[in-house]
Amino acid sequence: MDPLNFAYAILKGIQERIALTEQAILAGSPKTMEDYRQLAGELKGLQFAEREVKDALDRNEKAESN
């Protein structure tokens, strides 16, 4: 698998996990405040990773167009 396809596959996996985590929070899955904090922390980390991968893909796209 080439690096670009790998990055898009990782991005898709991250986005799917973000959606599942958001659904769990909104559905009231966390029964304790600690459970909520854990899910919120996971969501924050996933969102950070998503931004990093998107930024890297954008930089790559701009470099290829120049």
mmCIF file of the N, C-alpha and C atoms, coordinates in Angstrom:
data_MODEL
# 
_entry.id   MODEL 
# 
loop_
_atom_site.group_PDB 
_atom_site.id 
_atom_site.type_symbol 
_atom_site.label_atom_id 
_atom_site.label_alt_id 
_atom_site.label_comp_id 
_atom_site.label_asym_id 
_atom_site.label_entity_id 
_atom_site.label_seq_id 
_atom_site.pdbx_PDB_ins_code 
_atom_site.Cartn_x 
_atom_site.Cartn_y 
_atom_site.Cartn_z 
_atom_site.occupancy 
_atom_site.B_iso_or_equiv 
_atom_site.pdbx_formal_charge 
_atom_site.auth_seq_id 
_atom_site.auth_comp_id 
_atom_site.auth_asym_id 
_atom_site.auth_atom_id 
_atom_site.pdbx_PDB_model_num 
ATOM 1   N N  . MET A 1 1  ? 0.864   -1.174 0.000  1.00 0.00 ? 1  MET A N  1 
ATOM 2   C CA . MET A 1 1  ? 0.000   0.000  0.000  1.00 0.00 ? 1  MET A CA 1 
ATOM 3   C C  . MET A 1 1  ? 0.911   1.238  0.000  1.00 0.00 ? 1  MET A C  1 
ATOM 4   N N  . ASP A 1 2  ? 0.608   2.151  -0.894 1.00 0.00 ? 2  ASP A N  1 
ATOM 5   C CA . ASP A 1 2  ? 1.432   3.355  -0.950 1.00 0.00 ? 2  ASP A CA 1 
ATOM 6   C C  . ASP A 1 2  ? 1.082   4.286  0.224  1.00 0.00 ? 2  ASP A C  1 
ATOM 7   N N  . PRO A 1 3  ? 2.002   5.179  0.568  1.00 0.00 ? 3  PRO A N  1 
ATOM 8   C CA . PRO A 1 3  ? 1.800   6.040  1.739  1.00 0.00 ? 3  PRO A CA 1 
ATOM 9   C C  . PRO A 1 3  ? 0.536   6.899  1.685  1.00 0.00 ? 3  PRO A C  1 
ATOM 10  N N  . LEU A 1 4  ? 0.163   7.375  0.526  1.00 0.00 ? 4  LEU A N  1 
ATOM 11  C CA . LEU A 1 4  ? -1.023  8.219  0.406  1.00 0.00 ? 4  LEU A CA 1 
ATOM 12  C C  . LEU A 1 4  ? -2.298  7.428  0.718  1.00 0.00 ? 4  LEU A C  1 
ATOM 13  N N  . ASN A 1 5  ? -2.405  6.239  0.161  1.00 0.00 ? 5  ASN A N  1 
ATOM 14  C CA . ASN A 1 5  ? -3.564  5.388  0.459  1.00 0.00 ? 5  ASN A CA 1 
ATOM 15  C C  . ASN A 1 5  ? -3.585  4.987  1.925  1.00 0.00 ? 5  ASN A C  1 
ATOM 16  N N  . PHE A 1 6  ? -2.405  4.749  2.488  1.00 0.00 ? 6  PHE A N  1 
ATOM 17  C CA . PHE A 1 6  ? -2.306  4.414  3.900  1.00 0.00 ? 6  PHE A CA 1 
ATOM 18  C C  . PHE A 1 6  ? -2.839  5.566  4.758  1.00 0.00 ? 6  PHE A C  1 
ATOM 19  N N  . ALA A 1 7  ? -2.438  6.791  4.431  1.00 0.00 ? 7  ALA A N  1 
ATOM 20  C CA . ALA A 1 7  ? -2.891  7.965  5.188  1.00 0.00 ? 7  ALA A CA 1 
ATOM 21  C C  . ALA A 1 7  ? -4.410  8.117  5.101  1.00 0.00 ? 7  ALA A C  1 
ATOM 22  N N  . TYR A 1 8  ? -4.970  7.915  3.918  1.00 0.00 ? 8  TYR A N  1 
ATOM 23  C CA . TYR A 1 8  ? -6.430  8.010  3.780  1.00 0.00 ? 8  TYR A CA 1 
ATOM 24  C C  . TYR A 1 8  ? -7.138  6.892  4.546  1.00 0.00 ? 8  TYR A C  1 
ATOM 25  N N  . ALA A 1 9  ? -6.548  5.710  4.583  1.00 0.00 ? 9  ALA A N  1 
ATOM 26  C CA . ALA A 1 9  ? -7.141  4.602  5.341  1.00 0.00 ? 9  ALA A CA 1 
ATOM 27  C C  . ALA A 1 9  ? -7.112  4.913  6.840  1.00 0.00 ? 9  ALA A C  1 
ATOM 28  N N  . ILE A 1 10 ? -6.014  5.459  7.308  1.00 0.00 ? 10 ILE A N  1 
ATOM 29  C CA . ILE A 1 10 ? -5.906  5.844  8.719  1.00 0.00 ? 10 ILE A CA 1 
ATOM 30  C C  . ILE A 1 10 ? -6.928  6.936  9.037  1.00 0.00 ? 10 ILE A C  1 
ATOM 31  N N  . LEU A 1 11 ? -7.033  7.923  8.162  1.00 0.00 ? 11 LEU A N  1 
ATOM 32  C CA . LEU A 1 11 ? -7.986  9.021  8.360  1.00 0.00 ? 11 LEU A CA 1 
ATOM 33  C C  . LEU A 1 11 ? -9.410  8.481  8.450  1.00 0.00 ? 11 LEU A C  1 
ATOM 34  N N  . LYS A 1 12 ? -9.752  7.552  7.579  1.00 0.00 ? 12 LYS A N  1 
ATOM 35  C CA . LYS A 1 12 ? -11.097 6.964  7.603  1.00 0.00 ? 12 LYS A CA 1 
ATOM 36  C C  . LYS A 1 12 ? -11.350 6.243  8.923  1.00 0.00 ? 12 LYS A C  1 
ATOM 37  N N  . GLY A 1 13 ? -10.371 5.484  9.390  1.00 0.00 ? 13 GLY A N  1 
ATOM 38  C CA . GLY A 1 13 ? -10.508 4.784  10.658 1.00 0.00 ? 13 GLY A CA 1 
ATOM 39  C C  . GLY A 1 13 ? -10.678 5.740  11.827 1.00 0.00 ? 13 GLY A C  1 
ATOM 40  N N  . ILE A 1 14 ? -9.925  6.820  11.815 1.00 0.00 ? 14 ILE A N  1 
ATOM 41  C CA . ILE A 1 14 ? -10.041 7.833  12.866 1.00 0.00 ? 14 ILE A CA 1 
ATOM 42  C C  . ILE A 1 14 ? -11.425 8.466  12.840 1.00 0.00 ? 14 ILE A C  1 
ATOM 43  N N  . GLN A 1 15 ? -11.895 8.814  11.660 1.00 0.00 ? 15 GLN A N  1 
ATOM 44  C CA . GLN A 1 15 ? -13.206 9.454  11.543 1.00 0.00 ? 15 GLN A CA 1 
ATOM 45  C C  . GLN A 1 15 ? -14.330 8.514  11.983 1.00 0.00 ? 15 GLN A C  1 
ATOM 46  N N  . GLU A 1 16 ? -14.208 7.238  11.681 1.00 0.00 ? 16 GLU A N  1 
ATOM 47  C CA . GLU A 1 16 ? -15.211 6.274  12.117 1.00 0.00 ? 16 GLU A CA 1 
ATOM 48  C C  . GLU A 1 16 ? -15.217 6.162  13.639 1.00 0.00 ? 16 GLU A C  1 
ATOM 49  N N  . ARG A 1 17 ? -14.038 6.152  14.238 1.00 0.00 ? 17 ARG A N  1 
ATOM 50  C CA . ARG A 1 17 ? -13.949 6.059  15.700 1.00 0.00 ? 17 ARG A CA 1 
ATOM 51  C C  . ARG A 1 17 ? -14.477 7.331  16.361 1.00 0.00 ? 17 ARG A C  1 
ATOM 52  N N  . ILE A 1 18 ? -14.234 8.495  15.741 1.00 0.00 ? 18 ILE A N  1 
ATOM 53  C CA . ILE A 1 18 ? -14.786 9.748  16.258 1.00 0.00 ? 18 ILE A CA 1 
ATOM 54  C C  . ILE A 1 18 ? -16.311 9.655  16.293 1.00 0.00 ? 18 ILE A C  1 
ATOM 55  N N  . ALA A 1 19 ? -16.900 9.190  15.208 1.00 0.00 ? 19 ALA A N  1 
ATOM 56  C CA . ALA A 1 19 ? -18.355 9.080  15.127 1.00 0.00 ? 19 ALA A CA 1 
ATOM 57  C C  . ALA A 1 19 ? -18.891 8.137  16.205 1.00 0.00 ? 19 ALA A C  1 
ATOM 58  N N  . LEU A 1 20 ? -18.239 7.002  16.404 1.00 0.00 ? 20 LEU A N  1 
ATOM 59  C CA . LEU A 1 20 ? -18.681 6.043  17.424 1.00 0.00 ? 20 LEU A CA 1 
ATOM 60  C C  . LEU A 1 20 ? -18.560 6.637  18.833 1.00 0.00 ? 20 LEU A C  1 
ATOM 61  N N  . THR A 1 21 ? -17.484 7.346  19.081 1.00 0.00 ? 21 THR A N  1 
ATOM 62  C CA . THR A 1 21 ? -17.268 7.944  20.401 1.00 0.00 ? 21 THR A CA 1 
ATOM 63  C C  . THR A 1 21 ? -18.295 9.038  20.663 1.00 0.00 ? 21 THR A C  1 
ATOM 64  N N  . GLU A 1 22 ? -18.559 9.866  19.646 1.00 0.00 ? 22 GLU A N  1 
ATOM 65  C CA . GLU A 1 22 ? -19.579 10.910 19.799 1.00 0.00 ? 22 GLU A CA 1 
ATOM 66  C C  . GLU A 1 22 ? -20.944 10.287 20.073 1.00 0.00 ? 22 GLU A C  1 
ATOM 67  N N  . GLN A 1 23 ? -21.271 9.218  19.348 1.00 0.00 ? 23 GLN A N  1 
ATOM 68  C CA . GLN A 1 23 ? -22.550 8.545  19.555 1.00 0.00 ? 23 GLN A CA 1 
ATOM 69  C C  . GLN A 1 23 ? -22.663 7.983  20.964 1.00 0.00 ? 23 GLN A C  1 
ATOM 70  N N  . ALA A 1 24 ? -21.568 7.430  21.459 1.00 0.00 ? 24 ALA A N  1 
ATOM 71  C CA . ALA A 1 24 ? -21.577 6.854  22.808 1.00 0.00 ? 24 ALA A CA 1 
ATOM 72  C C  . ALA A 1 24 ? -21.819 7.942  23.850 1.00 0.00 ? 24 ALA A C  1 
ATOM 73  N N  . ILE A 1 25 ? -21.182 9.077  23.676 1.00 0.00 ? 25 ILE A N  1 
ATOM 74  C CA . ILE A 1 25 ? -21.369 10.184 24.624 1.00 0.00 ? 25 ILE A CA 1 
ATOM 75  C C  . ILE A 1 25 ? -22.804 10.694 24.559 1.00 0.00 ? 25 ILE A C  1 
ATOM 76  N N  . LEU A 1 26 ? -23.298 10.913 23.352 1.00 0.00 ? 26 LEU A N  1 
ATOM 77  C CA . LEU A 1 26 ? -24.647 11.460 23.190 1.00 0.00 ? 26 LEU A CA 1 
ATOM 78  C C  . LEU A 1 26 ? -25.742 10.481 23.629 1.00 0.00 ? 26 LEU A C  1 
ATOM 79  N N  . ALA A 1 27 ? -25.470 9.196  23.519 1.00 0.00 ? 27 ALA A N  1 
ATOM 80  C CA . ALA A 1 27 ? -26.458 8.188  23.908 1.00 0.00 ? 27 ALA A CA 1 
ATOM 81  C C  . ALA A 1 27 ? -26.480 7.944  25.418 1.00 0.00 ? 27 ALA A C  1 
ATOM 82  N N  . GLY A 1 28 ? -25.559 8.572  26.118 1.00 0.00 ? 28 GLY A N  1 
ATOM 83  C CA . GLY A 1 28 ? -25.531 8.407  27.567 1.00 0.00 ? 28 GLY A CA 1 
ATOM 84  C C  . GLY A 1 28 ? -24.817 7.159  28.036 1.00 0.00 ? 28 GLY A C  1 
ATOM 85  N N  . SER A 1 29 ? -23.922 6.630  27.213 1.00 0.00 ? 29 SER A N  1 
ATOM 86  C CA . SER A 1 29 ? -23.179 5.426  27.584 1.00 0.00 ? 29 SER A CA 1 
ATOM 87  C C  . SER A 1 29 ? -22.348 5.574  28.855 1.00 0.00 ? 29 SER A C  1 
ATOM 88  N N  . PRO A 1 30 ? -21.675 6.725  29.005 1.00 0.00 ? 30 PRO A N  1 
ATOM 89  C CA . PRO A 1 30 ? -20.870 6.833  30.231 1.00 0.00 ? 30 PRO A CA 1 
ATOM 90  C C  . PRO A 1 30 ? -21.764 6.868  31.474 1.00 0.00 ? 30 PRO A C  1 
ATOM 91  N N  . LYS A 1 31 ? -21.536 5.919  32.370 1.00 0.00 ? 31 LYS A N  1 
ATOM 92  C CA . LYS A 1 31 ? -22.365 5.821  33.576 1.00 0.00 ? 31 LYS A CA 1 
ATOM 93  C C  . LYS A 1 31 ? -21.780 6.631  34.729 1.00 0.00 ? 31 LYS A C  1 
ATOM 94  N N  . THR A 1 32 ? -20.484 6.880  34.665 1.00 0.00 ? 32 THR A N  1 
ATOM 95  C CA . THR A 1 32 ? -19.842 7.669  35.715 1.00 0.00 ? 32 THR A CA 1 
ATOM 96  C C  . THR A 1 32 ? -19.122 8.852  35.077 1.00 0.00 ? 32 THR A C  1 
ATOM 97  N N  . MET A 1 33 ? -18.756 9.797  35.908 1.00 0.00 ? 33 MET A N  1 
ATOM 98  C CA . MET A 1 33 ? -18.015 10.951 35.404 1.00 0.00 ? 33 MET A CA 1 
ATOM 99  C C  . MET A 1 33 ? -16.653 10.515 34.870 1.00 0.00 ? 33 MET A C  1 
ATOM 100 N N  . GLU A 1 34 ? -16.062 9.507  35.483 1.00 0.00 ? 34 GLU A N  1 
ATOM 101 C CA . GLU A 1 34 ? -14.778 9.007  34.991 1.00 0.00 ? 34 GLU A CA 1 
ATOM 102 C C  . GLU A 1 34 ? -14.931 8.397  33.599 1.00 0.00 ? 34 GLU A C  1 
ATOM 103 N N  . ASP A 1 35 ? -16.010 7.657  33.365 1.00 0.00 ? 35 ASP A N  1 
ATOM 104 C CA . ASP A 1 35 ? -16.277 7.105  32.031 1.00 0.00 ? 35 ASP A CA 1 
ATOM 105 C C  . ASP A 1 35 ? -16.435 8.232  31.008 1.00 0.00 ? 35 ASP A C  1 
ATOM 106 N N  . TYR A 1 36 ? -17.165 9.277  31.410 1.00 0.00 ? 36 TYR A N  1 
ATOM 107 C CA . TYR A 1 36 ? -17.369 10.430 30.518 1.00 0.00 ? 36 TYR A CA 1 
ATOM 108 C C  . TYR A 1 36 ? -16.033 11.088 30.199 1.00 0.00 ? 36 TYR A C  1 
ATOM 109 N N  . ARG A 1 37 ? -15.222 11.300 31.219 1.00 0.00 ? 37 ARG A N  1 
ATOM 110 C CA . ARG A 1 37 ? -13.912 11.939 31.009 1.00 0.00 ? 37 ARG A CA 1 
ATOM 111 C C  . ARG A 1 37 ? -13.037 11.103 30.085 1.00 0.00 ? 37 ARG A C  1 
ATOM 112 N N  . GLN A 1 38 ? -13.107 9.787  30.249 1.00 0.00 ? 38 GLN A N  1 
ATOM 113 C CA . GLN A 1 38 ? -12.315 8.902  29.391 1.00 0.00 ? 38 GLN A CA 1 
ATOM 114 C C  . GLN A 1 38 ? -12.755 9.036  27.935 1.00 0.00 ? 38 GLN A C  1 
ATOM 115 N N  . LEU A 1 39 ? -14.059 9.013  27.694 1.00 0.00 ? 39 LEU A N  1 
ATOM 116 C CA . LEU A 1 39 ? -14.560 9.156  26.323 1.00 0.00 ? 39 LEU A CA 1 
ATOM 117 C C  . LEU A 1 39 ? -14.247 10.536 25.757 1.00 0.00 ? 39 LEU A C  1 
ATOM 118 N N  . ALA A 1 40 ? -14.387 11.571 26.592 1.00 0.00 ? 40 ALA A N  1 
ATOM 119 C CA . ALA A 1 40 ? -14.085 12.928 26.135 1.00 0.00 ? 40 ALA A CA 1 
ATOM 120 C C  . ALA A 1 40 ? -12.602 13.056 25.800 1.00 0.00 ? 40 ALA A C  1 
ATOM 121 N N  . GLY A 1 41 ? -11.743 12.435 26.595 1.00 0.00 ? 41 GLY A N  1 
ATOM 122 C CA . GLY A 1 41 ? -10.305 12.455 26.312 1.00 0.00 ? 41 GLY A CA 1 
ATOM 123 C C  . GLY A 1 41 ? -9.971  11.711 25.037 1.00 0.00 ? 41 GLY A C  1 
ATOM 124 N N  . GLU A 1 42 ? -10.626 10.572 24.846 1.00 0.00 ? 42 GLU A N  1 
ATOM 125 C CA . GLU A 1 42 ? -10.424 9.806  23.611 1.00 0.00 ? 42 GLU A CA 1 
ATOM 126 C C  . GLU A 1 42 ? -10.851 10.636 22.407 1.00 0.00 ? 42 GLU A C  1 
ATOM 127 N N  . LEU A 1 43 ? -11.997 11.282 22.517 1.00 0.00 ? 43 LEU A N  1 
ATOM 128 C CA . LEU A 1 43 ? -12.505 12.110 21.429 1.00 0.00 ? 43 LEU A CA 1 
ATOM 129 C C  . LEU A 1 43 ? -11.534 13.245 21.105 1.00 0.00 ? 43 LEU A C  1 
ATOM 130 N N  . LYS A 1 44 ? -11.024 13.893 22.135 1.00 0.00 ? 44 LYS A N  1 
ATOM 131 C CA . LYS A 1 44 ? -10.076 14.987 21.932 1.00 0.00 ? 44 LYS A CA 1 
ATOM 132 C C  . LYS A 1 44 ? -8.812  14.492 21.224 1.00 0.00 ? 44 LYS A C  1 
ATOM 133 N N  . GLY A 1 45 ? -8.307  13.334 21.632 1.00 0.00 ? 45 GLY A N  1 
ATOM 134 C CA . GLY A 1 45 ? -7.131  12.762 20.991 1.00 0.00 ? 45 GLY A CA 1 
ATOM 135 C C  . GLY A 1 45 ? -7.380  12.374 19.541 1.00 0.00 ? 45 GLY A C  1 
ATOM 136 N N  . LEU A 1 46 ? -8.540  11.800 19.294 1.00 0.00 ? 46 LEU A N  1 
ATOM 137 C CA . LEU A 1 46 ? -8.899  11.430 17.920 1.00 0.00 ? 46 LEU A CA 1 
ATOM 138 C C  . LEU A 1 46 ? -9.044  12.654 17.029 1.00 0.00 ? 46 LEU A C  1 
ATOM 139 N N  . GLN A 1 47 ? -9.646  13.705 17.553 1.00 0.00 ? 47 GLN A N  1 
ATOM 140 C CA . GLN A 1 47 ? -9.798  14.935 16.779 1.00 0.00 ? 47 GLN A CA 1 
ATOM 141 C C  . GLN A 1 47 ? -8.439  15.548 16.473 1.00 0.00 ? 47 GLN A C  1 
ATOM 142 N N  . PHE A 1 48 ? -7.518  15.489 17.426 1.00 0.00 ? 48 PHE A N  1 
ATOM 143 C CA . PHE A 1 48 ? -6.159  15.982 17.187 1.00 0.00 ? 48 PHE A CA 1 
ATOM 144 C C  . PHE A 1 48 ? -5.491  15.174 16.079 1.00 0.00 ? 48 PHE A C  1 
ATOM 145 N N  . ALA A 1 49 ? -5.598  13.843 16.170 1.00 0.00 ? 49 ALA A N  1 
ATOM 146 C CA . ALA A 1 49 ? -4.992  12.980 15.155 1.00 0.00 ? 49 ALA A CA 1 
ATOM 147 C C  . ALA A 1 49 ? -5.600  13.246 13.784 1.00 0.00 ? 49 ALA A C  1 
ATOM 148 N N  . GLU A 1 50 ? -6.915  13.444 13.739 1.00 0.00 ? 50 GLU A N  1 
ATOM 149 C CA . GLU A 1 50 ? -7.591  13.740 12.474 1.00 0.00 ? 50 GLU A CA 1 
ATOM 150 C C  . GLU A 1 50 ? -7.034  15.019 11.855 1.00 0.00 ? 50 GLU A C  1 
ATOM 151 N N  . ARG A 1 51 ? -6.887  16.061 12.675 1.00 0.00 ? 51 ARG A N  1 
ATOM 152 C CA . ARG A 1 51 ? -6.344  17.328 12.163 1.00 0.00 ? 51 ARG A CA 1 
ATOM 153 C C  . ARG A 1 51 ? -4.926  17.157 11.639 1.00 0.00 ? 51 ARG A C  1 
ATOM 154 N N  . GLU A 1 52 ? -4.116  16.403 12.363 1.00 0.00 ? 52 GLU A N  1 
ATOM 155 C CA . GLU A 1 52 ? -2.732  16.189 11.950 1.00 0.00 ? 52 GLU A CA 1 
ATOM 156 C C  . GLU A 1 52 ? -2.653  15.463 10.603 1.00 0.00 ? 52 GLU A C  1 
ATOM 157 N N  . VAL A 1 53 ? -3.458  14.414 10.442 1.00 0.00 ? 53 VAL A N  1 
ATOM 158 C CA . VAL A 1 53 ? -3.441  13.662 9.187  1.00 0.00 ? 53 VAL A CA 1 
ATOM 159 C C  . VAL A 1 53 ? -3.963  14.530 8.041  1.00 0.00 ? 53 VAL A C  1 
ATOM 160 N N  . LYS A 1 54 ? -5.053  15.261 8.286  1.00 0.00 ? 54 LYS A N  1 
ATOM 161 C CA . LYS A 1 54 ? -5.591  16.147 7.244  1.00 0.00 ? 54 LYS A CA 1 
ATOM 162 C C  . LYS A 1 54 ? -4.577  17.216 6.854  1.00 0.00 ? 54 LYS A C  1 
ATOM 163 N N  . ASP A 1 55 ? -3.914  17.798 7.841  1.00 0.00 ? 55 ASP A N  1 
ATOM 164 C CA . ASP A 1 55 ? -2.901  18.820 7.547  1.00 0.00 ? 55 ASP A CA 1 
ATOM 165 C C  . ASP A 1 55 ? -1.757  18.239 6.724  1.00 0.00 ? 55 ASP A C  1 
ATOM 166 N N  . ALA A 1 56 ? -1.319  17.043 7.069  1.00 0.00 ? 56 ALA A N  1 
ATOM 167 C CA . ALA A 1 56 ? -0.241  16.391 6.323  1.00 0.00 ? 56 ALA A CA 1 
ATOM 168 C C  . ALA A 1 56 ? -0.673  16.099 4.886  1.00 0.00 ? 56 ALA A C  1 
ATOM 169 N N  . LEU A 1 57 ? -1.912  15.649 4.711  1.00 0.00 ? 57 LEU A N  1 
ATOM 170 C CA . LEU A 1 57 ? -2.415  15.389 3.358  1.00 0.00 ? 57 LEU A CA 1 
ATOM 171 C C  . LEU A 1 57 ? -2.530  16.688 2.560  1.00 0.00 ? 57 LEU A C  1 
ATOM 172 N N  . ASP A 1 58 ? -2.961  17.759 3.209  1.00 0.00 ? 58 ASP A N  1 
ATOM 173 C CA . ASP A 1 58 ? -3.044  19.055 2.533  1.00 0.00 ? 58 ASP A CA 1 
ATOM 174 C C  . ASP A 1 58 ? -1.657  19.543 2.103  1.00 0.00 ? 58 ASP A C  1 
ATOM 175 N N  . ARG A 1 59 ? -0.677  19.415 2.998  1.00 0.00 ? 59 ARG A N  1 
ATOM 176 C CA . ARG A 1 59 ? 0.692   19.840 2.653  1.00 0.00 ? 59 ARG A CA 1 
ATOM 177 C C  . ARG A 1 59 ? 1.210   19.017 1.484  1.00 0.00 ? 59 ARG A C  1 
ATOM 178 N N  . ASN A 1 60 ? 0.941   17.725 1.487  1.00 0.00 ? 60 ASN A N  1 
ATOM 179 C CA . ASN A 1 60 ? 1.375   16.859 0.402  1.00 0.00 ? 60 ASN A CA 1 
ATOM 180 C C  . ASN A 1 60 ? 0.715   17.265 -0.913 1.00 0.00 ? 60 ASN A C  1 
ATOM 181 N N  . GLU A 1 61 ? -0.577  17.567 -0.861 1.00 0.00 ? 61 GLU A N  1 
ATOM 182 C CA . GLU A 1 61 ? -1.304  17.971 -2.070 1.00 0.00 ? 61 GLU A CA 1 
ATOM 183 C C  . GLU A 1 61 ? -0.741  19.269 -2.631 1.00 0.00 ? 61 GLU A C  1 
ATOM 184 N N  . LYS A 1 62 ? -0.462  20.231 -1.754 1.00 0.00 ? 62 LYS A N  1 
ATOM 185 C CA . LYS A 1 62 ? 0.098   21.513 -2.200 1.00 0.00 ? 62 LYS A CA 1 
ATOM 186 C C  . LYS A 1 62 ? 1.483   21.334 -2.792 1.00 0.00 ? 62 LYS A C  1 
ATOM 187 N N  . ALA A 1 63 ? 2.294   20.451 -2.192 1.00 0.00 ? 63 ALA A N  1 
ATOM 188 C CA . ALA A 1 63 ? 3.642   20.196 -2.696 1.00 0.00 ? 63 ALA A CA 1 
ATOM 189 C C  . ALA A 1 63 ? 3.595   19.548 -4.072 1.00 0.00 ? 63 ALA A C  1 
ATOM 190 N N  . GLU A 1 64 ? 2.641   18.669 -4.284 1.00 0.00 ? 64 GLU A N  1 
ATOM 191 C CA . GLU A 1 64 ? 2.512   17.993 -5.579 1.00 0.00 ? 64 GLU A CA 1 
ATOM 192 C C  . GLU A 1 64 ? 2.014   18.932 -6.665 1.00 0.00 ? 64 GLU A C  1 
ATOM 193 N N  . SER A 1 65 ? 1.233   19.937 -6.280 1.00 0.00 ? 65 SER A N  1 
ATOM 194 C CA . SER A 1 65 ? 0.684   20.856 -7.289 1.00 0.00 ? 65 SER A CA 1 
ATOM 195 C C  . SER A 1 65 ? 1.688   21.930 -7.699 1.00 0.00 ? 65 SER A C  1 
ATOM 196 N N  . ASN A 1 66 ? 2.765   22.055 -6.944 1.00 0.00 ? 66 ASN A N  1 
ATOM 197 C CA . ASN A 1 66 ? 3.792   23.071 -7.283 1.00 0.00 ? 66 ASN A CA 1 
ATOM 198 C C  . ASN A 1 66 ? 4.842   22.523 -8.172 1.00 0.00 ? 66 ASN A C  1 
# 
